[in-house]
Amino acid sequence: MLAVFAFFATVVGNLLSFNHRGLAALLAAATFAALFVAWTYYPHGLPLPIRLAP
């Protein structure tokens, strides 16, 4: 699963940076970090919150 995240992050980084390697690497790292944190710390099996008020 992490390989899929890395591939997706690299594709997103390259598309958003218009092939500037430094910016692509920075965007790929940020995208991968966001995906990794969401995958690791989201409590799977619980529904997503749909509103803030109880």
DSSP file (Angstrom, degrees, kcal/mol; ACC not computed):
  #  RESIDUE AA STRUCTURE BP1 BP2  ACC     N-H-->O    O-->H-N    N-H-->O    O-->H-N    TCO  KAPPA ALPHA  PHI   PSI    X-CA   Y-CA   Z-CA
    1    1 A M     >        0   0    0      0, 0.0     4,-2.1     0, 0.0     5,-0.1   0.000 360.0 360.0 360.0 -37.9    0.0    0.0    0.0
    2    2 A L  H  >  +     0   0    0      1,-0.2     4,-2.5     2,-0.2     5,-0.2   0.841 360.0  56.8 -66.1 -31.3    2.8    2.4    0.8
    3    3 A A  H  > S+     0   0    0      2,-0.2     4,-2.4     1,-0.2    -1,-0.2   0.884 106.5  49.9 -65.2 -37.4    4.3    1.8   -2.7
    4    4 A V  H  > S+     0   0    0      2,-0.2     4,-2.7     1,-0.2    -2,-0.2   0.911 110.3  50.2 -65.5 -42.0    0.9    2.9   -4.2
    5    5 A F  H  X S+     0   0    0     -4,-2.1     4,-2.7     2,-0.2    -2,-0.2   0.923 111.1  48.9 -60.3 -44.4    1.0    6.0   -2.0
    6    6 A A  H  X S+     0   0    0     -4,-2.5     4,-2.2     2,-0.2    -2,-0.2   0.910 112.7  47.6 -63.6 -42.7    4.6    6.8   -3.2
    7    7 A F  H  X S+     0   0    0     -4,-2.4     4,-2.4     2,-0.2    -2,-0.2   0.944 113.8  46.8 -62.9 -47.8    3.6    6.3   -6.8
    8    8 A F  H  X S+     0   0    0     -4,-2.7     4,-2.5     1,-0.2    -2,-0.2   0.904 112.0  50.9 -61.3 -42.2    0.5    8.5   -6.4
    9    9 A A  H  X S+     0   0    0     -4,-2.7     4,-2.5    -5,-0.2    -1,-0.2   0.890 110.4  49.6 -64.2 -39.1    2.5   11.2   -4.6
   10   10 A T  H  X S+     0   0    0     -4,-2.2     4,-2.4     2,-0.2    -2,-0.2   0.912 111.1  48.5 -66.6 -42.4    5.2   11.2   -7.3
   11   11 A V  H  X S+     0   0    0     -4,-2.4     4,-2.3     2,-0.2    -2,-0.2   0.932 113.7  46.8 -62.9 -45.4    2.6   11.6  -10.1
   12   12 A V  H  X S+     0   0    0     -4,-2.5     4,-2.4     1,-0.2     5,-0.2   0.921 112.1  50.9 -63.2 -43.6    0.8   14.4   -8.3
   13   13 A G  H  X S+     0   0    0     -4,-2.5     4,-1.4     1,-0.2    -2,-0.2   0.908 112.0  46.4 -61.0 -42.9    4.1   16.2   -7.6
   14   14 A N  H  X>S+     0   0    0     -4,-2.4     5,-1.2     1,-0.2     4,-0.7   0.885 113.2  48.9 -68.2 -38.4    5.2   16.0  -11.2
   15   15 A L  H  <5S+     0   0    0     -4,-2.3     3,-0.4    -5,-0.2    -2,-0.2   0.904 114.8  43.7 -68.0 -40.0    1.9   17.2  -12.5
   16   16 A L  H  <5S+     0   0    0     -4,-2.4    -1,-0.2     1,-0.2    -2,-0.2   0.717 114.1  49.2 -79.3 -20.2    1.7   20.1  -10.1
   17   17 A S  H ><5S-     0   0    0     -4,-1.4     3,-0.7    -5,-0.2    -1,-0.2   0.489 100.2-127.2 -99.1  -2.6    5.3   21.3  -10.6
   18   18 A F  T 3<5S-     0   0    0     -4,-0.7    -3,-0.1    -3,-0.4     3,-0.1   0.908  73.7 -52.6  54.5  45.5    5.4   21.2  -14.4
   19   19 A N  T 3 <S+     0   0    0     -5,-1.2     2,-0.7     1,-0.2    -1,-0.2   0.701  93.0 144.8  64.7  27.0    8.5   19.0  -14.3
   20   20 A H    <>  -     0   0    0     -3,-0.7     4,-2.6    -6,-0.2    -1,-0.2  -0.872  41.7-150.4 -87.7 115.9   10.7   21.2  -12.0
   21   21 A R  H  > S+     0   0    0     -2,-0.7     4,-2.3     1,-0.2     5,-0.2   0.867  87.9  48.5 -62.7 -42.1   12.5   18.4  -10.1
   22   22 A G  H  > S+     0   0    0      2,-0.2     4,-2.0     1,-0.2    -1,-0.2   0.937 116.0  42.8 -65.0 -46.6   13.0   20.2   -6.8
   23   23 A L  H  > S+     0   0    0      2,-0.2     4,-2.7     1,-0.2     5,-0.2   0.872 112.4  54.8 -66.9 -37.0    9.4   21.4   -6.5
   24   24 A A  H  X S+     0   0    0     -4,-2.6     4,-2.6     2,-0.2    -2,-0.2   0.911 108.4  48.8 -62.5 -42.0    8.2   18.0   -7.6
   25   25 A A  H  X S+     0   0    0     -4,-2.3     4,-2.3    -5,-0.2    -2,-0.2   0.907 112.3  48.4 -64.7 -41.2   10.2   16.3   -4.9
   26   26 A L  H  X S+     0   0    0     -4,-2.0     4,-2.2     2,-0.2    -2,-0.2   0.927 114.3  45.0 -64.8 -45.4    8.8   18.7   -2.3
   27   27 A L  H  X S+     0   0    0     -4,-2.7     4,-2.6     2,-0.2    -2,-0.2   0.882 112.7  51.6 -66.8 -37.9    5.2   18.2   -3.4
   28   28 A A  H  X S+     0   0    0     -4,-2.6     4,-2.7    -5,-0.2     5,-0.2   0.911 110.3  48.9 -65.2 -41.6    5.7   14.4   -3.6
   29   29 A A  H  X S+     0   0    0     -4,-2.3     4,-2.4     2,-0.2    -2,-0.2   0.916 113.0  47.0 -64.4 -42.3    7.0   14.4    0.0
   30   30 A A  H  X S+     0   0    0     -4,-2.2     4,-2.1     2,-0.2    -2,-0.2   0.906 113.8  47.9 -66.1 -41.1    4.2   16.5    1.3
   31   31 A T  H  X S+     0   0    0     -4,-2.6     4,-2.4     2,-0.2    -2,-0.2   0.918 112.8  48.1 -65.3 -43.5    1.6   14.4   -0.6
   32   32 A F  H  X S+     0   0    0     -4,-2.7     4,-2.9     1,-0.2     5,-0.2   0.914 110.8  51.2 -63.7 -42.2    3.1   11.1    0.7
   33   33 A A  H  X S+     0   0    0     -4,-2.4     4,-2.5    -5,-0.2     5,-0.2   0.910 110.7  48.6 -61.7 -42.0    3.2   12.5    4.3
   34   34 A A  H  X S+     0   0    0     -4,-2.1     4,-2.2     2,-0.2    -1,-0.2   0.923 114.2  45.5 -64.5 -44.0   -0.4   13.5    4.1
   35   35 A L  H  X S+     0   0    0     -4,-2.4     4,-2.6     2,-0.2    -2,-0.2   0.907 113.6  49.9 -65.0 -41.5   -1.5   10.1    2.8
   36   36 A F  H  X S+     0   0    0     -4,-2.9     4,-2.6     2,-0.2     5,-0.2   0.920 112.3  46.2 -64.5 -45.0    0.7    8.2    5.3
   37   37 A V  H  X S+     0   0    0     -4,-2.5     4,-2.6    -5,-0.2     5,-0.3   0.912 114.1  48.7 -65.3 -42.0   -0.7   10.1    8.3
   38   38 A A  H  X S+     0   0    0     -4,-2.2     4,-1.4    -5,-0.2    -2,-0.2   0.919 115.4  44.1 -63.6 -42.7   -4.3    9.7    7.1
   39   39 A W  H  < S+     0   0    0     -4,-2.6    -2,-0.2    -5,-0.2    -1,-0.2   0.887 119.5  41.9 -69.0 -39.2   -3.8    6.0    6.5
   40   40 A T  H  < S+     0   0    0     -4,-2.6    -2,-0.2    -5,-0.2    -3,-0.2   0.900 124.0  30.8 -77.2 -42.4   -1.9    5.4    9.8
   41   41 A Y  H  < S+     0   0    0     -4,-2.6    -3,-0.2    -5,-0.2    -2,-0.2   0.563  88.6 102.5-102.7  -8.7   -3.9    7.5   12.2
   42   42 A Y  S  < S-     0   0    0     -4,-1.4     2,-1.3    -5,-0.3    -4,-0.0  -0.625  79.1-120.5 -74.0 129.0   -7.5    7.4   10.8
   43   43 A P    >   -     0   0    0      0, 0.0     3,-1.6     0, 0.0    -1,-0.1  -0.551  31.6-143.2 -73.4  98.0   -9.5    4.9   12.9
   44   44 A H  T 3  S+     0   0    0     -2,-1.3    -5,-0.0     1,-0.2     0, 0.0  -0.292  80.5  34.9 -62.5 143.3  -10.6    2.5   10.2
   45   45 A G  T 3  S+     0   0    0      1,-0.3    -1,-0.2     0, 0.0     0, 0.0   0.245  94.1 103.9  95.5 -11.8  -14.0    1.0   10.6
   46   46 A L  S <  S-     0   0    0     -3,-1.6    -1,-0.3     1,-0.0     2,-0.0  -0.806  77.0-109.9-100.5 144.7  -15.5    4.2   12.0
   47   47 A P        -     0   0    0      0, 0.0     3,-0.1     0, 0.0    -1,-0.0  -0.363  36.9-102.7 -70.1 151.9  -17.7    6.5    9.8
   48   48 A L        -     0   0    0      1,-0.1     2,-0.2     2,-0.0     0, 0.0  -0.443  42.0-100.0 -69.4 146.8  -16.3    9.8    8.8
   49   49 A P        -     0   0    0      0, 0.0    -1,-0.1     0, 0.0     3,-0.1  -0.505  35.5-173.2 -67.9 134.3  -17.6   12.9   10.7
   50   50 A I        +     0   0    0      1,-0.3     2,-0.3    -2,-0.2    -2,-0.0   0.616  66.1  12.9-106.0 -16.1  -20.3   14.5    8.6
   51   51 A R        -     0   0    0      1,-0.1    -1,-0.3     2,-0.1     0, 0.0  -0.986  60.9-133.5-155.6 159.6  -20.9   17.6   10.8
   52   52 A L  S    S+     0   0    0     -2,-0.3    -1,-0.1    -3,-0.1    -2,-0.0   0.830  82.8  79.0 -85.2 -34.2  -19.2   19.4   13.7
   53   53 A A              0   0    0      1,-0.1    -2,-0.1     0, 0.0     0, 0.0  -0.506 360.0 360.0 -78.4 143.9  -22.3   20.0   15.9
   54   54 A P              0   0    0      0, 0.0    -1,-0.1     0, 0.0    -2,-0.0   0.495 360.0 360.0 -70.6 360.0  -23.5   17.0   18.0
